């Protein structure tokens, strides 16, 4: 029997292309040839995996969205032009090149001054206590001081007793309370407007956000919810898988899973397990002694809830009926998101609402008294 | 007529290793990130679906997984198998979504519970290891020349195995050369797979 069996024959065997007699002969040889046996085992495994392969490609727009997540740490838009200039650096073409380049620059300048969104950076406006920053793409935490530039992708954390203020180009601000960590996912601005679109993720702690201008917005993503406001100010607490959002002024859209709610000034929303529950503002605005209160679970009520109006999902923020706002208490008190006297103490008798949006487009709302 | 059902042709396959791509991303090369997403989109998406998510939830998980990857590029630099790490992250995120759905359903009653059922039964544990290997084989296939890739695709990825005559017609190859070419292509695939760390 030949010692060398052509690989091709082994493939034929695995594919079942040999006659029974040929196959028997080859099998007998393989039984005594470790190398052949390894080849056959590899072929069986790989062709078996290929035949069972049911992997599917992700939709292209999804791939494109994931690819667009990346923003270069130091993007140098002029690098391409500089390379072009070097390429043109021959006496003959220099003049023509210079002309072409100035045209390009002019077009570029016009383009840049239009309303096309451009990536911006934030600034660490003030720091108190131990505040650290993690640069985009790095795992290193470095001590931070006021004035530091923060590009999209940067993470900021404030230690125990510390706080920090992040300021965006349009004057909008995010304040980090103690033991808080956030990451700036994106800051987009429009050159000819004083406006920034800010996206943050909050891992822990307490933040306060003030939206400065009409075209601006600040969105905060947490493990449990996404909150977004394009006016006024609001606060976000992240604790033990729960997210709580309090609107101080303006309106805040909160979503968790399919559930969406719109918070008016003075209201708070609590999101966990894919659901947002809306209630009056929390009694303890500092967040320090705050624990999510399990006793706030709704119990069925004898009084039937007023029938909610039809609403479409996805437009939840605006379509959600909101409890009465109390704007008069909120005006001019943006820094004190939840002022003390006169307000929250009356809340236990108020009826918190649970609002759910379901994929098929029906809004269910129940009005229930608190358990206590 | 043969149908090549699963190999959508991409313009270019980036031949850099995962580590090289990650290094390039960290150095500011956005094309490297695009290549990385392109390389693992299929695995991440397939695992999300296989875990029992609806297409809509799979979309969300897909995005989340790549956000996590982007945030952890630095620590992924020296990871031997980025694929298996991504499978773990994708499954974890998928579980999170399913748990949220279940909790949601529990508070909302029967009618909603119907909708909260997983879109499909989650696959057994070994299935994910298999998917990771299948994806690695696909990556190796993408690095083959187009002739080899198409030949192996017809031979091993189609449900009903076409005859050599049929394949010969389709690929414009003499029928007699298909057998030897197939063996050579498999040997190439084997060496590429070895480079990719397939054991």
Interface residues (C-beta under 8 A of the other chain):
Chain A: X6 X7 X8 X11 X12 X15 X42 X43 X46 X47 X49 X50 X51 X52 X53 X54 X55 X56 X57 X58 X59 X62 X63 X65 X66 X67 X69 X70 X71 X72 X73 X74 X75 X137 X138 X139 X153 X183 X185 X257 X258 X259 X273 X274 X275 X356 X358 X359 X360 X364
Chain B: X6 X8 X25 X26 X28 X29 X30 X33 X34 X37 X38 X41 X42 X43 X44 X45 X46 X49 X59 X62 X63 X66 X67 X70 X71 X72 X73 X74 X75 X99 X100 X101 X103 X104 X107 X108 X112 X115 X130 X131 X133 X134 X135 X137 X138 X152 X155 X156 X157 X161 X179 X180 X182 X183 X186 X187 X189 X190 X193
